Amino acid sequence: MKSDIQIAKETPLKRIKEVAEGIGIPREEVHNYGRYMAKIPLHLIDPDKINQSNLILVTAITATKAGIGKTTVSIGLTLGLNKIGKKAIVALREPSLGPVFGMKGGAAGGGYAQVLPMENINLHFTGDFHAVTTAHNTISALLDNYIYRNRGGKKTLKEVLWKRVMDVNDRSLRYIVTGLNGPANGIPQESGFDITAASELMAILCLAESEEDLQRRIDNILLGYTMDGEPFTVKDLGITGAIAVLMKDALAPNLVQTTENTAAFVHGGPFANIAHGCNSVLATKMAMTFGDYVVTEAGFGADLGAEKFFNIKCRKSGLSPKLTVIVATARGLKMHGGTPENDIARPDPKGLVKGLENLDKHLSNLAGFGQSVVVAFNRYASDTQEEIDTVSRFCEQRHIPFAINEAFTKGGEGAEELARCVVETIEKNPSGKLILTYDDNDDLETKINKVATSIYGAGSVVMAEKALKKLKHIRGTRLEKMPVCIAKTQYSFSADPKAYGVARGFQLKINDLVINQGAEFIVAIAGEMMRMPGLPADPQAKHIRLVNGEIEGLS
């Protein structure tokens, strides 16, 4: 089969204003970024139309290094819905350059289920990631200047919480010292870099619902504590207006198209293992304004992205999906069933059956959120009919609708079965009222414990000394009313990336707490989770090249 980039290049694209008109957006409202990308102004969002739209969440079994194909299924389902006569739009996150040039590669779907132009989307796109990076590091520079100008005085800071970010995987920048080589170059202090997807400004971009809300949240970003122990924010620094100006254009959702020229909104890009892992609220609501069915995804497995989609994004925005689709593959299930990674393309009935325990745990969790669920089996060429039948019977025994997705090789035609299954389930058995894992009034430790024990299956939670120190700043303040965002490995229910399948009764260690006061959630870092990834032994960057003006190796 042709590579993703070959398929992308061979797909005739419509001008973006034509795509916009196709879903009811007036041409004059389209702010072009070239011929095939655009930003759509916020004033077009219509709350009445949102209430009439059917929101569908796509999540997955626990991630494996072999991949599950959640983005491809999300795009494929949208294509399938359009094929059967429904007005459907997909709403996705933007790719990060870190994984694109690192281990994962691109994140624009695959095969005949992609969002296009994939090269632009996977690279600089409309500049949103660069805007977040620049705005974040502008805060860093102005904060350092404030500390430098107030050194030795009462206005200096006792503790600085704000780091720097860049959209590159670079482990050597996790911990650094700044201000070296004399007083003219600043004050020596420890700092470090996170990846841009972990920036609080990225979370704010994805949760803000207006320019006013953006500025309110930027105002509230906690930068550190004064000598008197008082919180010091961006508002205290007096630079909210400047940061909002840098973020202004990034706030508007991006409109692109699929391989079948249907509309797609791609906006925001937080990771689900270190952040809340969902596309922007504004892009979702924009899609729901113009689509009768809107498909959106949450990153990695349902224990990460879906949990945060419900407990953070839905809690704050009032959104509630009519249905959740959980993606499974035979390869992924076999890996969770103990099949060696090198053998997952071969039949292993015992491994497959054992791996279904992972799917079962996720199904139980989603039922706990009050969700009606469809299992989408993302088919690979090596899958046997016996393997498909095994997963189908498993679902049938639990009265869970099951459908095969072949959008990767067949586009929308390959997802018609899934699309019909989704529509029928929404019509006959839509999700009920969303049930959240914890209450706003629960203290932070209770929130962490409820997620860890009910969603992950942990036996207990323990706080490291560093986390306990941060907890003292949180207890008894309005910070305790905020949701919790647990950062942990995507490869396991536990914090151990090698504990495949279903981990049970383990101890979850919280090593640190990050106060995202502007984004309005607390990040609890579990295990050895890093907010700045490293590069693998064979980075994807080694396979990307420019040949006669054409990009090759981008997937």
BAKOLMI-278337 format. One record per residue (C-alpha): x, y, z; residue number from 0. Coordinates in Angstrom, 1 decimal. Example, Ala and Ser with C-alpha at 12.3 -4.5 7.8 and 13.67 -1.06 7.14 Angstrom:
BEGIN
[[12.3, -4.5, 7.8], 0] [[13.7, -1.1, 7.1], 1] 
REM end
This chain:
BEGIN
[[0.0, 0.0, 0.0], 0] [[1.1, 3.6, -0.6], 1] [[2.6, 5.6, 2.2], 2] [[0.6, 8.2, 4.1], 3] [[2.4, 11.1, 2.4], 4] [[1.9, 9.5, -1.1], 5] [[-1.8, 9.3, -0.5], 6] [[-1.9, 12.8, 0.9], 7] [[-0.1, 14.2, -2.2], 8] [[-2.3, 12.4, -4.6], 9] [[-5.5, 13.6, -3.0], 10] [[-7.1, 16.5, -4.9], 11] [[-7.8, 19.2, -2.3], 12] [[-10.7, 21.7, -2.4], 13] [[-10.0, 25.4, -1.6], 14] [[-10.7, 25.9, 2.1], 15] [[-13.5, 28.4, 1.5], 16] [[-15.3, 25.8, -0.5], 17] [[-14.9, 23.3, 2.3], 18] [[-16.2, 26.0, 4.7], 19] [[-19.2, 26.7, 2.5], 20] [[-20.0, 23.0, 2.4], 21] [[-20.8, 23.0, 6.2], 22] [[-22.5, 26.5, 6.2], 23] [[-19.7, 28.8, 7.1], 24] [[-19.9, 32.0, 4.9], 25] [[-16.9, 32.6, 2.7], 26] [[-16.3, 36.1, 4.1], 27] [[-15.8, 34.6, 7.6], 28] [[-12.9, 32.4, 6.5], 29] [[-9.5, 33.7, 7.4], 30] [[-7.2, 31.9, 5.0], 31] [[-3.7, 30.5, 5.9], 32] [[-2.9, 29.7, 2.3], 33] [[-5.2, 27.8, 0.0], 34] [[-6.1, 24.8, 2.2], 35] [[-6.1, 26.0, 5.8], 36] [[-8.0, 28.7, 7.6], 37] [[-9.0, 30.0, 11.0], 38] [[-12.7, 30.5, 11.8], 39] [[-13.8, 33.4, 14.1], 40] [[-15.3, 32.6, 17.5], 41] [[-18.4, 34.7, 17.0], 42] [[-19.8, 31.9, 14.7], 43] [[-20.2, 29.5, 17.6], 44] [[-24.0, 29.1, 18.3], 45] [[-25.0, 27.5, 21.7], 46] [[-28.5, 26.6, 20.3], 47] [[-27.0, 24.5, 17.5], 48] [[-24.5, 22.9, 19.9], 49] [[-27.4, 21.5, 21.9], 50] [[-28.8, 19.9, 18.7], 51] [[-25.5, 18.2, 17.7], 52] [[-24.4, 14.6, 18.6], 53] [[-20.9, 14.6, 20.2], 54] [[-19.0, 11.3, 19.9], 55] [[-15.8, 10.6, 21.8], 56] [[-13.2, 8.2, 20.4], 57] [[-10.9, 6.6, 22.9], 58] [[-8.9, 3.4, 23.0], 59] [[-7.6, 0.4, 25.0], 60] [[-4.3, 1.1, 26.8], 61] [[-1.7, 2.3, 24.3], 62] [[1.1, 0.1, 23.0], 63] [[4.2, 1.0, 21.0], 64] [[2.6, -0.9, 18.1], 65] [[-0.1, 1.8, 18.0], 66] [[-3.9, 1.5, 18.2], 67] [[-4.9, 4.0, 15.4], 68] [[-7.3, 6.1, 17.3], 69] [[-6.9, 9.2, 15.1], 70] [[-7.3, 7.2, 12.0], 71] [[-10.5, 5.7, 13.4], 72] [[-11.8, 9.1, 14.4], 73] [[-11.3, 10.5, 10.9], 74] [[-12.6, 7.2, 9.3], 75] [[-15.8, 7.3, 11.4], 76] [[-16.4, 10.9, 10.3], 77] [[-15.9, 9.8, 6.6], 78] [[-18.2, 6.8, 7.2], 79] [[-20.9, 9.0, 8.7], 80] [[-20.7, 11.4, 5.7], 81] [[-20.9, 8.3, 3.4], 82] [[-24.2, 7.2, 4.9], 83] [[-25.7, 10.7, 4.5], 84] [[-24.9, 12.4, 7.8], 85] [[-23.4, 15.8, 8.2], 86] [[-20.3, 14.9, 10.2], 87] [[-17.2, 16.9, 11.2], 88] [[-14.1, 15.6, 13.0], 89] [[-12.4, 17.7, 15.8], 90] [[-8.8, 16.7, 16.6], 91] [[-5.7, 18.0, 18.3], 92] [[-2.7, 19.4, 16.5], 93] [[0.5, 17.3, 16.2], 94] [[3.5, 18.2, 18.3], 95] [[6.9, 18.5, 16.5], 96] [[8.5, 16.5, 19.3], 97] [[6.8, 13.2, 18.4], 98] [[6.8, 14.0, 14.7], 99] [[10.6, 14.0, 14.7], 100] [[10.9, 11.6, 17.6], 101] [[9.3, 8.2, 18.1], 102] [[5.7, 8.5, 17.1], 103] [[5.8, 10.3, 13.7], 104] [[2.9, 12.4, 12.4], 105] [[-0.5, 12.6, 14.0], 106] [[-2.8, 13.5, 11.1], 107] [[-4.4, 10.0, 10.7], 108] [[-3.2, 7.4, 8.2], 109] [[-3.8, 5.7, 4.9], 110] [[-7.1, 6.9, 3.3], 111] [[-8.3, 8.4, 6.6], 112] [[-6.2, 11.6, 7.0], 113] [[-6.6, 15.3, 7.6], 114] [[-5.0, 17.4, 4.9], 115] [[-2.6, 19.0, 4.0], 116] [[-0.8, 16.6, 6.3], 117] [[2.6, 18.0, 5.8], 118] [[1.5, 21.4, 7.0], 119] [[-0.6, 20.0, 9.8], 120] [[2.3, 17.9, 11.1], 121] [[4.9, 20.7, 10.8], 122] [[4.3, 24.4, 11.4], 123] [[0.6, 24.5, 10.5], 124] [[-1.0, 27.9, 11.4], 125] [[1.7, 28.6, 14.0], 126] [[-0.4, 27.8, 17.1], 127] [[2.3, 25.8, 18.8], 128] [[4.9, 28.5, 18.1], 129] [[2.5, 31.1, 19.6], 130] [[2.2, 29.1, 22.7], 131] [[5.9, 28.5, 22.9], 132] [[6.7, 32.2, 22.4], 133] [[4.0, 33.4, 24.9], 134] [[5.2, 30.9, 27.5], 135] [[8.9, 31.9, 27.1], 136] [[8.0, 35.6, 27.1], 137] [[6.6, 35.1, 30.5], 138] [[9.8, 33.4, 31.5], 139] [[11.9, 36.2, 30.2], 140] [[9.8, 38.9, 31.9], 141] [[9.7, 37.0, 35.2], 142] [[13.5, 36.6, 35.1], 143] [[13.8, 40.4, 34.4], 144] [[11.5, 41.1, 37.4], 145] [[13.7, 38.9, 39.7], 146] [[16.8, 40.6, 38.4], 147] [[15.4, 44.1, 38.9], 148] [[14.2, 43.3, 42.4], 149] [[17.1, 41.2, 43.6], 150] [[17.9, 41.6, 47.3], 151] [[14.7, 43.6, 48.0], 152] [[11.4, 42.7, 49.6], 153] [[9.7, 42.2, 46.2], 154] [[11.9, 39.3, 45.2], 155] [[10.5, 35.7, 44.9], 156] [[11.4, 33.0, 47.4], 157] [[10.2, 30.2, 45.1], 158] [[9.9, 30.2, 41.3], 159] [[7.5, 27.6, 39.7], 160] [[7.6, 28.7, 36.1], 161] [[9.9, 26.9, 33.6], 162] [[10.5, 27.2, 29.9], 163] [[9.1, 25.2, 27.0], 164] [[10.0, 24.1, 23.5], 165] [[8.4, 21.8, 20.9], 166] [[11.3, 19.5, 20.6], 167] [[12.2, 16.3, 22.5], 168] [[15.4, 17.2, 24.4], 169] [[16.1, 15.3, 27.6], 170] [[19.3, 17.4, 28.3], 171] [[17.1, 20.4, 28.9], 172] [[14.9, 18.9, 31.6], 173] [[17.0, 20.5, 34.3], 174] [[19.3, 23.5, 33.7], 175] [[20.9, 26.5, 35.5], 176] [[20.3, 30.0, 34.1], 177] [[21.9, 33.4, 34.8], 178] [[25.6, 32.2, 34.7], 179] [[28.8, 34.2, 33.9], 180] [[28.3, 37.2, 36.1], 181] [[25.6, 39.5, 37.5], 182] [[25.1, 41.2, 34.1], 183] [[23.6, 38.0, 32.8], 184] [[20.9, 37.6, 35.5], 185] [[20.7, 35.7, 38.8], 186] [[21.9, 32.0, 38.8], 187] [[18.9, 29.8, 39.4], 188] [[17.7, 26.3, 38.6], 189] [[15.2, 26.0, 35.8], 190] [[14.3, 23.6, 33.0], 191] [[12.3, 22.9, 29.9], 192] [[9.0, 21.1, 29.4], 193] [[7.7, 20.3, 26.0], 194] [[5.2, 22.8, 24.6], 195] [[2.3, 20.4, 24.8], 196] [[2.8, 20.4, 28.6], 197] [[2.7, 24.2, 28.8], 198] [[-0.1, 25.6, 31.0], 199] [[-0.7, 28.0, 28.2], 200] [[-1.5, 25.1, 25.9], 201] [[-4.1, 23.9, 28.4], 202] [[-5.5, 27.4, 28.7], 203] [[-5.8, 27.6, 24.9], 204] [[-7.7, 24.4, 24.9], 205] [[-10.1, 25.3, 27.8], 206] [[-10.6, 29.0, 27.3], 207] [[-14.1, 29.9, 25.8], 208] [[-13.5, 33.5, 24.7], 209] [[-10.8, 36.2, 24.6], 210] [[-12.0, 37.4, 28.0], 211] [[-11.7, 34.0, 29.5], 212] [[-8.3, 33.6, 27.9], 213] [[-7.1, 36.8, 29.6], 214] [[-8.7, 35.8, 32.9], 215] [[-6.9, 32.5, 32.9], 216] [[-3.6, 34.1, 31.9], 217] [[-4.0, 36.6, 34.8], 218] [[-4.3, 33.7, 37.2], 219] [[-1.2, 31.7, 36.1], 220] [[0.9, 31.0, 39.3], 221] [[4.6, 31.9, 38.7], 222] [[5.9, 31.4, 42.3], 223] [[5.7, 32.6, 45.9], 224] [[7.0, 35.8, 47.5], 225] [[9.3, 36.1, 50.5], 226] [[6.1, 36.4, 52.6], 227] [[4.7, 33.2, 51.1], 228] [[2.1, 34.9, 49.0], 229] [[1.3, 33.6, 45.5], 230] [[2.8, 35.7, 42.6], 231] [[0.9, 35.6, 39.3], 232] [[1.1, 36.9, 35.7], 233] [[-1.3, 39.6, 36.9], 234] [[1.2, 40.7, 39.5], 235] [[3.8, 40.8, 36.8], 236] [[1.5, 43.2, 34.8], 237] [[2.0, 41.4, 31.4], 238] [[-1.4, 39.7, 30.8], 239] [[-2.2, 42.0, 27.8], 240] [[1.1, 41.3, 26.1], 241] [[0.7, 37.5, 26.5], 242] [[-2.9, 37.6, 25.3], 243] [[-1.8, 39.5, 22.2], 244] [[0.7, 36.7, 21.4], 245] [[-2.1, 34.1, 21.9], 246] [[-4.9, 36.1, 20.1], 247] [[-4.7, 34.4, 16.6], 248] [[-4.0, 31.0, 18.1], 249] [[-7.3, 31.1, 19.9], 250] [[-9.4, 30.7, 16.8], 251] [[-10.0, 27.1, 15.6], 252] [[-8.3, 25.8, 12.5], 253] [[-10.3, 24.4, 9.6], 254] [[-8.8, 21.9, 7.2], 255] [[-10.2, 18.9, 5.2], 256] [[-10.1, 15.1, 5.1], 257] [[-8.9, 12.8, 2.3], 258] [[-12.6, 12.9, 1.2], 259] [[-12.7, 16.7, 1.3], 260] [[-15.0, 16.8, 4.4], 261] [[-14.5, 19.5, 7.0], 262] [[-12.1, 19.0, 10.0], 263] [[-11.2, 21.2, 12.9], 264] [[-7.7, 20.7, 14.2], 265] [[-6.8, 22.8, 17.2], 266] [[-4.7, 22.7, 20.3], 267] [[-2.4, 19.9, 21.3], 268] [[-1.9, 18.9, 24.9], 269] [[-0.6, 15.3, 25.5], 270] [[-2.9, 13.0, 27.6], 271] [[0.0, 11.4, 29.5], 272] [[1.3, 14.8, 30.9], 273] [[-1.6, 17.1, 30.3], 274] [[-5.4, 16.8, 29.7], 275] [[-5.1, 15.4, 26.2], 276] [[-8.1, 17.0, 24.4], 277] [[-8.5, 19.4, 21.5], 278] [[-9.9, 22.9, 22.3], 279] [[-13.3, 23.5, 23.7], 280] [[-13.8, 26.2, 21.1], 281] [[-13.0, 23.9, 18.2], 282] [[-15.4, 21.2, 19.5], 283] [[-18.1, 23.8, 19.9], 284] [[-17.4, 25.3, 16.5], 285] [[-17.7, 21.8, 14.9], 286] [[-21.0, 21.2, 16.9], 287] [[-22.3, 24.5, 15.6], 288] [[-22.0, 23.3, 12.0], 289] [[-22.2, 19.5, 12.2], 290] [[-25.0, 17.2, 13.2], 291] [[-22.5, 14.6, 14.3], 292] [[-19.1, 15.6, 15.7], 293] [[-16.3, 13.1, 16.3], 294] [[-13.5, 14.0, 18.7], 295] [[-10.8, 12.1, 20.3], 296] [[-9.0, 12.1, 23.6], 297] [[-5.3, 11.0, 23.8], 298] [[-4.0, 7.5, 24.5], 299] [[-6.1, 5.0, 26.4], 300] [[-9.4, 5.7, 28.1], 301] [[-7.7, 5.8, 31.6], 302] [[-5.9, 8.9, 30.5], 303] [[-7.6, 10.9, 27.7], 304] [[-11.2, 9.8, 28.2], 305] [[-11.0, 10.2, 32.0], 306] [[-9.6, 13.8, 31.6], 307] [[-12.1, 14.5, 28.8], 308] [[-14.9, 13.8, 31.2], 309] [[-13.5, 15.0, 34.5], 310] [[-11.8, 18.2, 33.1], 311] [[-13.1, 19.2, 29.7], 312] [[-16.7, 18.2, 30.1], 313] [[-16.9, 19.3, 33.7], 314] [[-15.7, 22.8, 32.8], 315] [[-17.4, 23.3, 29.4], 316] [[-20.8, 21.6, 29.9], 317] [[-20.2, 19.2, 27.0], 318] [[-21.4, 15.6, 27.2], 319] [[-21.0, 13.0, 24.5], 320] [[-23.9, 11.0, 23.2], 321] [[-21.6, 8.0, 22.7], 322] [[-18.1, 6.8, 23.3], 323] [[-16.3, 4.6, 20.8], 324] [[-13.4, 2.6, 22.1], 325] [[-10.8, 1.4, 19.6], 326] [[-9.1, -2.0, 19.9], 327] [[-6.7, -3.9, 17.7], 328] [[-5.8, -7.6, 17.7], 329] [[-2.1, -6.6, 17.9], 330] [[-2.7, -4.3, 20.9], 331] [[-4.8, -6.9, 22.7], 332] [[-2.2, -9.6, 22.2], 333] [[0.5, -7.4, 23.5], 334] [[-1.6, -6.8, 26.7], 335] [[-2.1, -10.5, 26.8], 336] [[1.6, -11.3, 27.0], 337] [[2.5, -11.9, 23.4], 338] [[6.0, -10.7, 22.7], 339] [[6.1, -7.4, 20.7], 340] [[7.9, -9.1, 17.8], 341] [[5.2, -11.7, 17.5], 342] [[2.0, -9.6, 17.7], 343] [[1.4, -9.9, 13.9], 344] [[1.1, -13.7, 14.3], 345] [[-1.9, -15.6, 15.6], 346] [[-1.9, -16.1, 19.3], 347] [[-5.5, -17.1, 20.6], 348] [[-4.4, -17.3, 24.2], 349] [[-2.7, -13.9, 24.2], 350] [[-5.7, -12.3, 22.5], 351] [[-8.2, -13.7, 25.0], 352] [[-5.9, -12.7, 27.9], 353] [[-5.6, -9.2, 26.4], 354] [[-9.4, -8.8, 26.4], 355] [[-9.1, -8.1, 30.1], 356] [[-7.6, -4.7, 29.3], 357] [[-10.6, -3.9, 27.0], 358] [[-13.0, -5.2, 29.7], 359] [[-11.5, -2.8, 32.4], 360] [[-11.9, 0.2, 30.1], 361] [[-15.5, -0.8, 29.2], 362] [[-16.2, -1.0, 33.0], 363] [[-14.7, 2.4, 33.5], 364] [[-16.7, 4.0, 30.7], 365] [[-19.9, 2.5, 32.0], 366] [[-19.0, 4.2, 35.3], 367] [[-19.1, 7.5, 33.5], 368] [[-22.6, 6.7, 32.3], 369] [[-21.5, 6.1, 28.7], 370] [[-23.0, 4.0, 26.0], 371] [[-20.1, 2.4, 24.2], 372] [[-19.3, 0.9, 20.7], 373] [[-16.2, -1.2, 20.2], 374] [[-14.4, -0.3, 17.0], 375] [[-12.1, -3.1, 15.9], 376] [[-9.3, -1.4, 13.8], 377] [[-8.4, -4.0, 11.3], 378] [[-4.9, -4.8, 10.2], 379] [[-4.0, -6.9, 7.1], 380] [[-2.5, -9.6, 9.3], 381] [[-5.7, -10.0, 11.4], 382] [[-7.4, -13.4, 11.0], 383] [[-11.2, -14.0, 11.0], 384] [[-10.8, -16.1, 14.1], 385] [[-9.3, -13.1, 15.9], 386] [[-12.1, -10.8, 14.8], 387] [[-14.7, -13.4, 15.8], 388] [[-13.1, -13.7, 19.3], 389] [[-13.4, -10.0, 20.0], 390] [[-16.9, -9.9, 18.4], 391] [[-18.1, -12.7, 20.7], 392] [[-16.6, -11.0, 23.7], 393] [[-18.6, -7.8, 23.0], 394] [[-21.8, -9.8, 22.2], 395] [[-21.6, -11.5, 25.6], 396] [[-21.5, -8.1, 27.2], 397] [[-24.2, -6.6, 25.0], 398] [[-21.7, -4.1, 23.6], 399] [[-22.1, -3.1, 19.9], 400] [[-19.1, -4.1, 17.8], 401] [[-18.0, -2.9, 14.4], 402] [[-15.0, -3.3, 12.1], 403] [[-13.1, -0.3, 10.9], 404] [[-11.2, -0.5, 7.6], 405] [[-10.9, 3.2, 6.9], 406] [[-7.1, 3.1, 6.6], 407] [[-7.3, 1.0, 3.4], 408] [[-10.8, 1.9, 2.1], 409] [[-11.5, 5.5, 3.4], 410] [[-15.1, 6.2, 4.3], 411] [[-16.4, 3.1, 2.6], 412] [[-14.4, 1.0, 5.1], 413] [[-16.1, 2.8, 8.1], 414] [[-19.7, 2.6, 6.9], 415] [[-20.4, -0.4, 9.2], 416] [[-19.0, 1.5, 12.2], 417] [[-20.9, 4.6, 11.2], 418] [[-24.2, 2.8, 11.0], 419] [[-23.5, 1.1, 14.3], 420] [[-22.8, 4.5, 16.0], 421] [[-25.9, 6.2, 14.6], 422] [[-28.1, 3.2, 15.6], 423] [[-26.7, 3.2, 19.1], 424] [[-27.2, 7.0, 19.6], 425] [[-30.8, 6.7, 18.4], 426] [[-31.7, 3.7, 20.5], 427] [[-29.4, 3.9, 23.5], 428] [[-27.6, 7.2, 23.9], 429] [[-25.4, 7.9, 26.9], 430] [[-27.2, 9.1, 30.0], 431] [[-26.2, 12.0, 32.3], 432] [[-22.5, 12.2, 32.6], 433] [[-21.2, 10.7, 35.9], 434] [[-18.0, 12.3, 37.1], 435] [[-15.4, 10.4, 39.2], 436] [[-15.2, 13.0, 42.0], 437] [[-16.9, 16.1, 43.3], 438] [[-15.5, 19.6, 43.0], 439] [[-15.6, 19.9, 46.8], 440] [[-13.5, 16.7, 47.4], 441] [[-10.1, 17.6, 48.7], 442] [[-7.2, 17.0, 46.3], 443] [[-6.0, 13.8, 47.9], 444] [[-9.5, 12.3, 47.7], 445] [[-9.7, 13.2, 44.0], 446] [[-6.4, 11.5, 43.3], 447] [[-7.4, 8.5, 45.3], 448] [[-10.8, 8.2, 43.5], 449] [[-9.1, 8.3, 40.0], 450] [[-6.3, 5.9, 41.1], 451] [[-8.5, 3.3, 42.7], 452] [[-11.6, 3.4, 40.5], 453] [[-10.1, 4.1, 37.1], 454] [[-6.6, 2.6, 37.4], 455] [[-7.2, -0.2, 39.9], 456] [[-4.6, 1.0, 42.4], 457] [[-4.6, -0.3, 45.9], 458] [[-3.3, 2.8, 47.5], 459] [[-1.7, 6.2, 46.7], 460] [[1.4, 7.6, 48.4], 461] [[2.7, 11.2, 48.2], 462] [[6.4, 11.9, 47.9], 463] [[8.0, 14.6, 50.0], 464] [[8.1, 17.0, 47.1], 465] [[4.4, 16.5, 46.4], 466] [[3.5, 17.0, 50.1], 467] [[5.3, 20.3, 50.2], 468] [[3.2, 21.5, 47.2], 469] [[0.1, 20.2, 48.9], 470] [[0.6, 22.7, 51.8], 471] [[0.1, 25.5, 49.3], 472] [[-3.1, 23.9, 48.0], 473] [[-4.9, 22.7, 51.2], 474] [[-7.7, 25.0, 52.3], 475] [[-7.5, 27.3, 49.2], 476] [[-9.6, 27.6, 46.1], 477] [[-7.0, 25.5, 44.3], 478] [[-8.5, 22.5, 46.1], 479] [[-11.8, 22.9, 44.2], 480] [[-10.0, 22.3, 40.9], 481] [[-10.0, 19.0, 39.0], 482] [[-6.9, 16.8, 39.1], 483] [[-4.9, 15.9, 36.0], 484] [[-2.8, 12.8, 36.7], 485] [[0.4, 12.6, 34.5], 486] [[1.5, 9.0, 34.1], 487] [[2.7, 6.5, 31.6], 488] [[0.3, 5.7, 28.7], 489] [[1.4, 2.1, 28.5], 490] [[-0.2, 0.8, 31.7], 491] [[-3.0, 1.4, 34.1], 492] [[-0.2, 1.8, 36.7], 493] [[2.8, 4.1, 36.7], 494] [[5.0, 1.2, 35.5], 495] [[5.2, 1.2, 31.7], 496] [[5.9, -2.5, 31.6], 497] [[2.9, -3.6, 33.6], 498] [[0.7, -4.5, 30.6], 499] [[-2.8, -5.9, 30.6], 500] [[-4.6, -4.9, 33.8], 501] [[-2.5, -4.0, 36.8], 502] [[-4.3, -4.5, 40.2], 503] [[-3.7, -3.5, 43.7], 504] [[-0.5, -1.5, 43.1], 505] [[0.7, 1.5, 44.9], 506] [[0.6, 4.7, 42.9], 507] [[3.3, 7.2, 43.9], 508] [[2.7, 10.9, 43.3], 509] [[6.1, 12.5, 43.0], 510] [[5.2, 16.1, 42.4], 511] [[2.2, 18.4, 42.1], 512] [[2.1, 21.2, 39.5], 513] [[-0.3, 24.0, 40.2], 514] [[-2.0, 25.1, 36.9], 515] [[-4.0, 27.9, 38.4], 516] [[-4.8, 29.5, 35.1], 517] [[-5.8, 26.3, 33.4], 518] [[-7.7, 25.5, 36.6], 519] [[-6.5, 22.0, 37.3], 520] [[-3.7, 20.4, 39.4], 521] [[-1.3, 18.1, 37.7], 522] [[-0.2, 15.2, 39.8], 523] [[2.9, 13.5, 38.4], 524] [[2.9, 9.8, 39.0], 525] [[6.0, 7.6, 38.9], 526] [[8.9, 8.6, 36.7], 527] [[6.7, 10.6, 34.2], 528] [[8.7, 13.3, 32.3], 529] [[7.1, 16.5, 31.0], 530] [[10.0, 16.7, 28.5], 531] [[10.3, 13.5, 26.4], 532] [[13.7, 12.2, 25.1], 533] [[14.5, 11.0, 21.7], 534] [[14.6, 7.3, 20.8], 535] [[17.7, 5.4, 19.4], 536] [[16.3, 5.8, 15.9], 537] [[14.5, 9.1, 15.7], 538] [[11.9, 9.6, 13.0], 539] [[13.9, 12.7, 12.0], 540] [[16.5, 10.5, 10.4], 541] [[13.9, 9.4, 7.8], 542] [[12.5, 12.8, 6.9], 543] [[14.1, 14.6, 4.0], 544] [[13.5, 17.3, 1.3], 545] [[13.9, 16.0, -2.3], 546] [[13.3, 18.4, -5.2], 547] [[11.1, 20.5, -3.0], 548] [[9.0, 17.6, -1.9], 549] [[8.9, 16.2, 1.7], 550] [[9.6, 12.5, 2.1], 551] [[9.4, 10.2, 5.1], 552] [[6.8, 12.2, 7.0], 553] [[4.2, 9.7, 8.3], 554] 
REM end
